[in-house]
Amino acid sequence: MALTINTNMASLLVQKNMTAATNSLNTSIERMTTGYKINAAKDDAAGFFVSKTMQVQLSSTAVAEDNCAIGTSLLNTAESNYDLLTTHLQRIRDLTEQAANGTYGQDSIDAIKSEIESRLAEIDRVAHSCEFNGIQLMDGSAGDINIQCGIDSTANSQIKLEAELFSNSEASVLMGVSGTDFLAKFVAGGTDYASALDEVDEAIQKISKRQTKLGVYQNRLESASDALSVKYEQTTSSLSTIRDADIAEESSAFIKAQILQQASASLLSTANQTPSIALNLI
């Protein structure tokens, strides 16, 4: 190699290698401080795209899990209120059976009617006041309710809660007879109580059927939530493989780059002195 003053090839070579070492050092520092080996698209264009797609899926999966939990809460609300109605109807049935015994005078029958009337009114009140996030659950006004339990717009990502679950639950609808007509049967020595009992049994049966369906949908939502949890876990694992930095590997790369940088700095000082040798020839 020729000895020149204007162009110092040794210095340029050392500068090139020192720049590479410095860039490698900075990359290792960035990865260790962020915990990610992909911090920008330039780090790994394909990996960057895949990781962003997975992050969107993770966020959507988390929302879908929340949707399932909220849907379950809605069903639990309806079920608890149906339990309350069943309690009132069971008490009405007990009172009806008691009145049918034929050992009570009209005053006693009137007392029984008074409690039954009160419980019928409470059933109607519950039917009109049971709501979840502004959705009436027991007055028949709610249609089908779709629970978004997936991350896309397909039918497989939705569970439809049928409007039948939220049918009108007023006492007259459940029993198939108005409260006035039902109470008219309560007279001392009356003989129309096997029909009054049947009407109460019909109401209890209707509620039981609805609660059975509620249980089916609760199981479906639980299954969907479990599937989403598995999806979230596996997607998180895959995202970690693509995006997360191996700190042990990066620390080794950091030390290597640091040594090369320090060596280059030392050698650069020597290389910069090479042109001065030419003065000895003048």
Contacts in CASP RR format, 6 or more apart in sequence:
PFRMAT RR
TARGET T0000
AUTHOR 0000-0000-0000
METHOD contacts of the structure
MODEL  1
MALTINTNMASLLVQKNMTAATNSLNTSIERMTTGYKINAAKDDAAGFFV
SKTMQVQLSSTAVAEDNCAIGTSLLNTAESNYDLLTTHLQRIRDLTEQAA
NGTYGQDSIDAIKSEIESRLAEIDRVAHSCEFNGIQLMDGSAGDINIQCG
IDSTANSQIKLEAELFSNSEASVLMGVSGTDFLAKFVAGGTDYASALDEV
DEAIQKISKRQTKLGVYQNRLESASDALSVKYEQTTSSLSTIRDADIAEE
SSAFIKAQILQQASASLLSTANQTPSIALNLI
1 9 0 8 1.000
3 274 0 8 1.000
3 275 0 8 1.000
3 277 0 8 1.000
3 278 0 8 1.000
3 281 0 8 1.000
4 275 0 8 1.000
4 278 0 8 1.000
5 275 0 8 1.000
5 278 0 8 1.000
8 271 0 8 1.000
8 272 0 8 1.000
8 274 0 8 1.000
8 275 0 8 1.000
10 271 0 8 1.000
10 274 0 8 1.000
11 268 0 8 1.000
11 271 0 8 1.000
11 272 0 8 1.000
11 274 0 8 1.000
13 271 0 8 1.000
14 264 0 8 1.000
14 267 0 8 1.000
14 268 0 8 1.000
14 271 0 8 1.000
15 264 0 8 1.000
15 268 0 8 1.000
17 260 0 8 1.000
17 264 0 8 1.000
18 260 0 8 1.000
18 261 0 8 1.000
18 264 0 8 1.000
18 265 0 8 1.000
18 268 0 8 1.000
20 260 0 8 1.000
21 257 0 8 1.000
21 258 0 8 1.000
21 260 0 8 1.000
21 261 0 8 1.000
21 264 0 8 1.000
22 257 0 8 1.000
22 261 0 8 1.000
24 253 0 8 1.000
24 256 0 8 1.000
24 257 0 8 1.000
24 260 0 8 1.000
25 254 0 8 1.000
25 257 0 8 1.000
25 258 0 8 1.000
25 261 0 8 1.000
27 253 0 8 1.000
28 250 0 8 1.000
28 251 0 8 1.000
28 253 0 8 1.000
28 254 0 8 1.000
28 257 0 8 1.000
29 254 0 8 1.000
30 39 0 8 1.000
31 37 0 8 1.000
31 39 0 8 1.000
31 245 0 8 1.000
31 250 0 8 1.000
32 245 0 8 1.000
32 247 0 8 1.000
32 250 0 8 1.000
32 251 0 8 1.000
32 254 0 8 1.000
34 245 0 8 1.000
35 244 0 8 1.000
35 245 0 8 1.000
35 247 0 8 1.000
36 243 0 8 1.000
36 244 0 8 1.000
36 245 0 8 1.000
37 43 0 8 1.000
37 44 0 8 1.000
37 243 0 8 1.000
37 244 0 8 1.000
37 245 0 8 1.000
37 246 0 8 1.000
37 250 0 8 1.000
38 44 0 8 1.000
38 47 0 8 1.000
38 48 0 8 1.000
38 51 0 8 1.000
38 242 0 8 1.000
38 243 0 8 1.000
40 48 0 8 1.000
41 48 0 8 1.000
41 49 0 8 1.000
47 242 0 8 1.000
47 243 0 8 1.000
50 242 0 8 1.000
51 239 0 8 1.000
51 242 0 8 1.000
51 243 0 8 1.000
54 235 0 8 1.000
54 238 0 8 1.000
54 239 0 8 1.000
54 242 0 8 1.000
55 239 0 8 1.000
57 151 0 8 1.000
57 231 0 8 1.000
57 235 0 8 1.000
58 232 0 8 1.000
58 235 0 8 1.000
58 236 0 8 1.000
58 239 0 8 1.000
60 150 0 8 1.000
60 151 0 8 1.000
61 150 0 8 1.000
61 151 0 8 1.000
61 228 0 8 1.000
61 231 0 8 1.000
61 232 0 8 1.000
61 235 0 8 1.000
62 232 0 8 1.000
64 148 0 8 1.000
64 149 0 8 1.000
64 150 0 8 1.000
64 151 0 8 1.000
64 157 0 8 1.000
64 224 0 8 1.000
64 228 0 8 1.000
65 225 0 8 1.000
65 228 0 8 1.000
65 229 0 8 1.000
65 232 0 8 1.000
67 147 0 8 1.000
67 148 0 8 1.000
67 149 0 8 1.000
67 150 0 8 1.000
68 147 0 8 1.000
68 149 0 8 1.000
68 221 0 8 1.000
68 222 0 8 1.000
68 224 0 8 1.000
68 225 0 8 1.000
68 228 0 8 1.000
69 225 0 8 1.000
70 133 0 8 1.000
71 147 0 8 1.000
71 161 0 8 1.000
71 221 0 8 1.000
72 218 0 8 1.000
72 221 0 8 1.000
72 222 0 8 1.000
72 225 0 8 1.000
73 132 0 8 1.000
74 132 0 8 1.000
74 133 0 8 1.000
74 135 0 8 1.000
74 137 0 8 1.000
74 145 0 8 1.000
74 161 0 8 1.000
75 161 0 8 1.000
75 165 0 8 1.000
75 214 0 8 1.000
75 215 0 8 1.000
75 217 0 8 1.000
75 218 0 8 1.000
75 221 0 8 1.000
76 218 0 8 1.000
77 130 0 8 1.000
77 132 0 8 1.000
77 137 0 8 1.000
78 130 0 8 1.000
78 132 0 8 1.000
78 137 0 8 1.000
78 138 0 8 1.000
78 165 0 8 1.000
78 166 0 8 1.000
78 210 0 8 1.000
78 214 0 8 1.000
79 211 0 8 1.000
79 214 0 8 1.000
79 215 0 8 1.000
79 218 0 8 1.000
81 126 0 8 1.000
81 130 0 8 1.000
81 137 0 8 1.000
81 138 0 8 1.000
82 138 0 8 1.000
82 169 0 8 1.000
82 207 0 8 1.000
82 210 0 8 1.000
82 211 0 8 1.000
82 214 0 8 1.000
83 211 0 8 1.000
84 126 0 8 1.000
85 123 0 8 1.000
85 126 0 8 1.000
85 127 0 8 1.000
85 169 0 8 1.000
85 174 0 8 1.000
85 207 0 8 1.000
86 204 0 8 1.000
86 207 0 8 1.000
86 208 0 8 1.000
88 119 0 8 1.000
88 120 0 8 1.000
88 122 0 8 1.000
88 123 0 8 1.000
89 123 0 8 1.000
89 174 0 8 1.000
89 200 0 8 1.000
89 203 0 8 1.000
89 204 0 8 1.000
89 207 0 8 1.000
90 204 0 8 1.000
91 115 0 8 1.000
91 119 0 8 1.000
92 116 0 8 1.000
92 119 0 8 1.000
92 120 0 8 1.000
92 200 0 8 1.000
93 197 0 8 1.000
93 200 0 8 1.000
93 201 0 8 1.000
93 204 0 8 1.000
95 112 0 8 1.000
95 115 0 8 1.000
95 116 0 8 1.000
96 116 0 8 1.000
96 186 0 8 1.000
96 193 0 8 1.000
96 196 0 8 1.000
96 197 0 8 1.000
96 200 0 8 1.000
97 193 0 8 1.000
97 197 0 8 1.000
98 104 0 8 1.000
98 112 0 8 1.000
99 109 0 8 1.000
99 112 0 8 1.000
99 186 0 8 1.000
99 193 0 8 1.000
100 193 0 8 1.000
100 196 0 8 1.000
100 197 0 8 1.000
102 188 0 8 1.000
102 189 0 8 1.000
102 190 0 8 1.000
104 112 0 8 1.000
104 188 0 8 1.000
105 188 0 8 1.000
105 189 0 8 1.000
106 187 0 8 1.000
106 188 0 8 1.000
108 188 0 8 1.000
109 186 0 8 1.000
109 187 0 8 1.000
109 188 0 8 1.000
112 186 0 8 1.000
113 183 0 8 1.000
113 186 0 8 1.000
116 182 0 8 1.000
116 183 0 8 1.000
116 186 0 8 1.000
117 179 0 8 1.000
117 183 0 8 1.000
120 171 0 8 1.000
120 179 0 8 1.000
120 182 0 8 1.000
120 183 0 8 1.000
123 169 0 8 1.000
123 170 0 8 1.000
123 171 0 8 1.000
123 174 0 8 1.000
124 170 0 8 1.000
124 171 0 8 1.000
126 138 0 8 1.000
126 169 0 8 1.000
127 138 0 8 1.000
127 139 0 8 1.000
127 168 0 8 1.000
127 169 0 8 1.000
127 170 0 8 1.000
127 171 0 8 1.000
128 136 0 8 1.000
128 138 0 8 1.000
128 139 0 8 1.000
128 170 0 8 1.000
130 136 0 8 1.000
130 137 0 8 1.000
130 138 0 8 1.000
130 139 0 8 1.000
130 169 0 8 1.000
131 137 0 8 1.000
135 142 0 8 1.000
135 145 0 8 1.000
136 142 0 8 1.000
136 166 0 8 1.000
137 166 0 8 1.000
138 166 0 8 1.000
138 167 0 8 1.000
138 168 0 8 1.000
138 169 0 8 1.000
139 168 0 8 1.000
139 169 0 8 1.000
139 170 0 8 1.000
140 163 0 8 1.000
140 166 0 8 1.000
140 167 0 8 1.000
140 168 0 8 1.000
140 169 0 8 1.000
142 163 0 8 1.000
142 166 0 8 1.000
143 163 0 8 1.000
143 166 0 8 1.000
144 160 0 8 1.000
144 161 0 8 1.000
144 162 0 8 1.000
144 163 0 8 1.000
145 160 0 8 1.000
145 161 0 8 1.000
145 163 0 8 1.000
145 166 0 8 1.000
146 158 0 8 1.000
146 159 0 8 1.000
146 160 0 8 1.000
146 161 0 8 1.000
147 158 0 8 1.000
147 159 0 8 1.000
147 160 0 8 1.000
147 161 0 8 1.000
147 221 0 8 1.000
148 157 0 8 1.000
148 158 0 8 1.000
149 157 0 8 1.000
149 158 0 8 1.000
149 159 0 8 1.000
149 221 0 8 1.000
149 224 0 8 1.000
149 225 0 8 1.000
149 228 0 8 1.000
150 156 0 8 1.000
150 157 0 8 1.000
150 158 0 8 1.000
150 224 0 8 1.000
150 228 0 8 1.000
151 157 0 8 1.000
159 217 0 8 1.000
159 220 0 8 1.000
159 221 0 8 1.000
159 224 0 8 1.000
161 217 0 8 1.000
162 213 0 8 1.000
164 210 0 8 1.000
164 213 0 8 1.000
165 210 0 8 1.000
165 213 0 8 1.000
165 214 0 8 1.000
165 217 0 8 1.000
167 173 0 8 1.000
167 210 0 8 1.000
169 207 0 8 1.000
171 179 0 8 1.000
171 182 0 8 1.000
171 203 0 8 1.000
172 178 0 8 1.000
172 179 0 8 1.000
174 202 0 8 1.000
174 203 0 8 1.000
174 206 0 8 1.000
174 207 0 8 1.000
175 182 0 8 1.000
175 199 0 8 1.000
175 200 0 8 1.000
175 202 0 8 1.000
175 203 0 8 1.000
176 199 0 8 1.000
176 202 0 8 1.000
176 203 0 8 1.000
177 199 0 8 1.000
182 196 0 8 1.000
182 199 0 8 1.000
185 192 0 8 1.000
185 193 0 8 1.000
185 195 0 8 1.000
185 196 0 8 1.000
186 193 0 8 1.000
186 196 0 8 1.000
END
